[in-house]
């Protein structure tokens, strides 16, 4: 599995996951939408930990820094 997520992308996903968790556990968002947000937050944290987003791969997206070794 080749990494396709940069550090900024990873931090944003963790922040969003934290916001989703706070919204759910404070009771601001409940029901089905709340559960969907918690699951999505879990996916965000998991993809941030492994630096790989499965949706980026088929679309050819990569937010990793490109380092030029020719210089």
CNS distance restraints for C-alpha pairs under 8 A (distance, minus, plus):
assign (resid   1 and name CA) (resid  52 and name CA) 7.38 0.50 0.50
assign (resid   2 and name CA) (resid  52 and name CA) 7.05 0.50 0.50
assign (resid   3 and name CA) (resid  50 and name CA) 7.68 0.50 0.50
assign (resid   3 and name CA) (resid  51 and name CA) 5.34 0.50 0.50
assign (resid   3 and name CA) (resid  52 and name CA) 5.03 0.50 0.50
assign (resid   3 and name CA) (resid  64 and name CA) 7.48 0.50 0.50
assign (resid   4 and name CA) (resid  51 and name CA) 6.38 0.50 0.50
assign (resid   4 and name CA) (resid  52 and name CA) 5.29 0.50 0.50
assign (resid   4 and name CA) (resid  53 and name CA) 6.65 0.50 0.50
assign (resid   4 and name CA) (resid  56 and name CA) 7.19 0.50 0.50
assign (resid   4 and name CA) (resid  57 and name CA) 7.59 0.50 0.50
assign (resid   4 and name CA) (resid  61 and name CA) 7.22 0.50 0.50
assign (resid   4 and name CA) (resid  62 and name CA) 4.54 0.50 0.50
assign (resid   4 and name CA) (resid  63 and name CA) 5.95 0.50 0.50
assign (resid   4 and name CA) (resid  64 and name CA) 5.65 0.50 0.50
assign (resid   5 and name CA) (resid   9 and name CA) 6.12 0.50 0.50
assign (resid   5 and name CA) (resid  10 and name CA) 6.62 0.50 0.50
assign (resid   5 and name CA) (resid  48 and name CA) 7.71 0.50 0.50
assign (resid   5 and name CA) (resid  51 and name CA) 5.10 0.50 0.50
assign (resid   5 and name CA) (resid  52 and name CA) 5.79 0.50 0.50
assign (resid   5 and name CA) (resid  53 and name CA) 6.88 0.50 0.50
assign (resid   5 and name CA) (resid  62 and name CA) 6.00 0.50 0.50
assign (resid   5 and name CA) (resid  63 and name CA) 4.86 0.50 0.50
assign (resid   5 and name CA) (resid  64 and name CA) 5.11 0.50 0.50
assign (resid   6 and name CA) (resid  10 and name CA) 6.33 0.50 0.50
assign (resid   6 and name CA) (resid  51 and name CA) 7.32 0.50 0.50
assign (resid   6 and name CA) (resid  62 and name CA) 7.71 0.50 0.50
assign (resid   6 and name CA) (resid  63 and name CA) 4.82 0.50 0.50
assign (resid   6 and name CA) (resid  64 and name CA) 3.99 0.50 0.50
assign (resid   6 and name CA) (resid  65 and name CA) 6.35 0.50 0.50
assign (resid   7 and name CA) (resid  11 and name CA) 6.19 0.50 0.50
assign (resid   7 and name CA) (resid  64 and name CA) 7.46 0.50 0.50
assign (resid   8 and name CA) (resid  12 and name CA) 6.18 0.50 0.50
assign (resid   9 and name CA) (resid  13 and name CA) 6.28 0.50 0.50
assign (resid   9 and name CA) (resid  48 and name CA) 7.99 0.50 0.50
assign (resid   9 and name CA) (resid  63 and name CA) 7.01 0.50 0.50
assign (resid  10 and name CA) (resid  14 and name CA) 6.35 0.50 0.50
assign (resid  10 and name CA) (resid  47 and name CA) 7.91 0.50 0.50
assign (resid  10 and name CA) (resid  48 and name CA) 4.80 0.50 0.50
assign (resid  10 and name CA) (resid  49 and name CA) 7.89 0.50 0.50
assign (resid  10 and name CA) (resid  51 and name CA) 7.10 0.50 0.50
assign (resid  11 and name CA) (resid  15 and name CA) 6.20 0.50 0.50
assign (resid  11 and name CA) (resid  48 and name CA) 7.62 0.50 0.50
assign (resid  12 and name CA) (resid  16 and name CA) 6.16 0.50 0.50
assign (resid  13 and name CA) (resid  17 and name CA) 6.11 0.50 0.50
assign (resid  13 and name CA) (resid  41 and name CA) 7.86 0.50 0.50
assign (resid  13 and name CA) (resid  44 and name CA) 5.34 0.50 0.50
assign (resid  13 and name CA) (resid  45 and name CA) 6.68 0.50 0.50
assign (resid  13 and name CA) (resid  48 and name CA) 6.72 0.50 0.50
assign (resid  14 and name CA) (resid  18 and name CA) 6.22 0.50 0.50
assign (resid  14 and name CA) (resid  41 and name CA) 7.79 0.50 0.50
assign (resid  14 and name CA) (resid  44 and name CA) 6.47 0.50 0.50
assign (resid  14 and name CA) (resid  45 and name CA) 5.59 0.50 0.50
assign (resid  14 and name CA) (resid  48 and name CA) 6.98 0.50 0.50
assign (resid  15 and name CA) (resid  19 and name CA) 6.26 0.50 0.50
assign (resid  16 and name CA) (resid  20 and name CA) 6.15 0.50 0.50
assign (resid  16 and name CA) (resid  41 and name CA) 6.90 0.50 0.50
assign (resid  16 and name CA) (resid  44 and name CA) 7.88 0.50 0.50
assign (resid  17 and name CA) (resid  21 and name CA) 6.17 0.50 0.50
assign (resid  17 and name CA) (resid  38 and name CA) 7.55 0.50 0.50
assign (resid  17 and name CA) (resid  40 and name CA) 7.45 0.50 0.50
assign (resid  17 and name CA) (resid  41 and name CA) 3.98 0.50 0.50
assign (resid  17 and name CA) (resid  42 and name CA) 6.79 0.50 0.50
assign (resid  17 and name CA) (resid  44 and name CA) 6.26 0.50 0.50
assign (resid  17 and name CA) (resid  45 and name CA) 6.61 0.50 0.50
assign (resid  18 and name CA) (resid  22 and name CA) 6.20 0.50 0.50
assign (resid  18 and name CA) (resid  41 and name CA) 7.29 0.50 0.50
assign (resid  19 and name CA) (resid  23 and name CA) 6.14 0.50 0.50
assign (resid  20 and name CA) (resid  24 and name CA) 6.19 0.50 0.50
assign (resid  20 and name CA) (resid  37 and name CA) 5.73 0.50 0.50
assign (resid  20 and name CA) (resid  38 and name CA) 6.10 0.50 0.50
assign (resid  20 and name CA) (resid  41 and name CA) 6.21 0.50 0.50
assign (resid  21 and name CA) (resid  25 and name CA) 5.99 0.50 0.50
assign (resid  21 and name CA) (resid  37 and name CA) 7.67 0.50 0.50
assign (resid  21 and name CA) (resid  38 and name CA) 5.97 0.50 0.50
assign (resid  21 and name CA) (resid  41 and name CA) 7.15 0.50 0.50
assign (resid  22 and name CA) (resid  26 and name CA) 5.86 0.50 0.50
assign (resid  23 and name CA) (resid  27 and name CA) 6.37 0.50 0.50
assign (resid  23 and name CA) (resid  28 and name CA) 5.15 0.50 0.50
assign (resid  23 and name CA) (resid  29 and name CA) 5.60 0.50 0.50
assign (resid  23 and name CA) (resid  34 and name CA) 7.82 0.50 0.50
assign (resid  24 and name CA) (resid  28 and name CA) 6.08 0.50 0.50
assign (resid  24 and name CA) (resid  29 and name CA) 5.14 0.50 0.50
assign (resid  24 and name CA) (resid  30 and name CA) 6.21 0.50 0.50
assign (resid  24 and name CA) (resid  34 and name CA) 5.50 0.50 0.50
assign (resid  24 and name CA) (resid  35 and name CA) 7.71 0.50 0.50
assign (resid  24 and name CA) (resid  37 and name CA) 7.69 0.50 0.50
assign (resid  24 and name CA) (resid  38 and name CA) 7.05 0.50 0.50
assign (resid  29 and name CA) (resid  33 and name CA) 6.85 0.50 0.50
assign (resid  29 and name CA) (resid  34 and name CA) 5.06 0.50 0.50
assign (resid  30 and name CA) (resid  34 and name CA) 4.51 0.50 0.50
assign (resid  30 and name CA) (resid  35 and name CA) 7.31 0.50 0.50
assign (resid  31 and name CA) (resid  35 and name CA) 6.47 0.50 0.50
assign (resid  32 and name CA) (resid  36 and name CA) 6.16 0.50 0.50
assign (resid  33 and name CA) (resid  37 and name CA) 6.17 0.50 0.50
assign (resid  34 and name CA) (resid  38 and name CA) 6.26 0.50 0.50
assign (resid  35 and name CA) (resid  39 and name CA) 6.16 0.50 0.50
assign (resid  36 and name CA) (resid  40 and name CA) 6.03 0.50 0.50
assign (resid  37 and name CA) (resid  41 and name CA) 5.97 0.50 0.50
assign (resid  38 and name CA) (resid  42 and name CA) 6.23 0.50 0.50
assign (resid  39 and name CA) (resid  43 and name CA) 6.32 0.50 0.50
assign (resid  40 and name CA) (resid  44 and name CA) 6.17 0.50 0.50
assign (resid  41 and name CA) (resid  45 and name CA) 6.25 0.50 0.50
assign (resid  42 and name CA) (resid  46 and name CA) 6.16 0.50 0.50
assign (resid  43 and name CA) (resid  47 and name CA) 6.05 0.50 0.50
assign (resid  44 and name CA) (resid  48 and name CA) 6.05 0.50 0.50
assign (resid  45 and name CA) (resid  49 and name CA) 6.22 0.50 0.50
assign (resid  46 and name CA) (resid  50 and name CA) 6.51 0.50 0.50
assign (resid  47 and name CA) (resid  51 and name CA) 5.69 0.50 0.50
assign (resid  47 and name CA) (resid  52 and name CA) 5.48 0.50 0.50
assign (resid  47 and name CA) (resid  53 and name CA) 5.71 0.50 0.50
assign (resid  48 and name CA) (resid  52 and name CA) 7.03 0.50 0.50
assign (resid  53 and name CA) (resid  57 and name CA) 6.95 0.50 0.50
assign (resid  54 and name CA) (resid  58 and name CA) 7.62 0.50 0.50
assign (resid  55 and name CA) (resid  59 and name CA) 6.88 0.50 0.50
assign (resid  56 and name CA) (resid  60 and name CA) 5.92 0.50 0.50
assign (resid  56 and name CA) (resid  61 and name CA) 4.82 0.50 0.50
assign (resid  56 and name CA) (resid  62 and name CA) 6.68 0.50 0.50
assign (resid  57 and name CA) (resid  61 and name CA) 6.35 0.50 0.50
assign (resid  57 and name CA) (resid  62 and name CA) 7.90 0.50 0.50
